[in-house]
Amino acid sequence: MTTTLKQRLQDDLTTAIKTRDELRSATIRLTLSAITKEEVAGEQARALSDDEVLKVIAREAKKRREAAEAFAQGGRAESAERERAEGEVLAEYLPKQLGDEELAGIVKAAIAETGASGPKAMGQVMKAVNPKVAGLAEGGRVAAEVKRQLAG
């Protein structure tokens, strides 16, 4: 039987508690709580698919990155470091992110495919690129690359 991503998180939480890894156990606990919150949201409680769990983990990782930046700008280096460390724990559960060259290649192909030119075509190109990079690159990074290539 294959284990689901949520089950893997729960197993890792048990291991982290047994090894007294406070950072890992706290991070996984918060993530499992976000998953449970998502499961009971809406009309009726339901189990999330692995893809939906991945989206929750990605959202949690993004929160950690943004909080780390905010703490760093506010001069709270210790808090920023904690947020970065939590983000690294969550990154273990996410698919490997696309490199800049790979992302640029996908965007270039989408621009050629759609025949788009100029900044006004950004939505059209984003529509073509997003399904190809879902979960592999952050939306802001994708949008910046599309904008850069359309302007150039």
GIMONOR-V815923 format. One record per backbone hydrogen bond with DSSP energy under -1.0 kcal/mol. NH is the residue of the N-H (numbers start at 1). CO is the residue of the C=O. If there is no record, write none. Layout:
nh = [NH NH]
co = [CO CO]
This chain:
nh = [8 9 10 11 12 13 14 15 16 17 18 19 20 21 22 25 26 27 28 29 30 31 32 33 34 35 36 37 38 39 40 46 53 54 55 56 57 58 59 60 61 62 63 64 65 66 67 68 69 70 71 72 73 74 75 76 80 81 82 83 84 85 86 87 88 89 90 91 93 98 103 104 105 106 107 108 109 110 111 112 113 114 115 116 121 122 125 126 127 128 129 130 132 133 136 137 142 143 144 145 146 147 148 149 150 151 152]
co = [4 5 6 7 8 9 10 11 12 13 14 15 17 16 20 21 22 23 24 25 26 27 28 29 30 31 32 33 34 35 36 39 49 50 51 52 53 54 55 56 57 58 59 60 61 62 63 64 65 66 67 68 69 70 72 71 76 77 78 79 80 81 82 83 84 85 86 87 90 136 99 100 101 102 103 104 105 106 107 108 109 110 111 111 118 119 121 122 123 124 125 126 129 129 133 133 138 139 140 141 142 143 144 145 146 147 148]
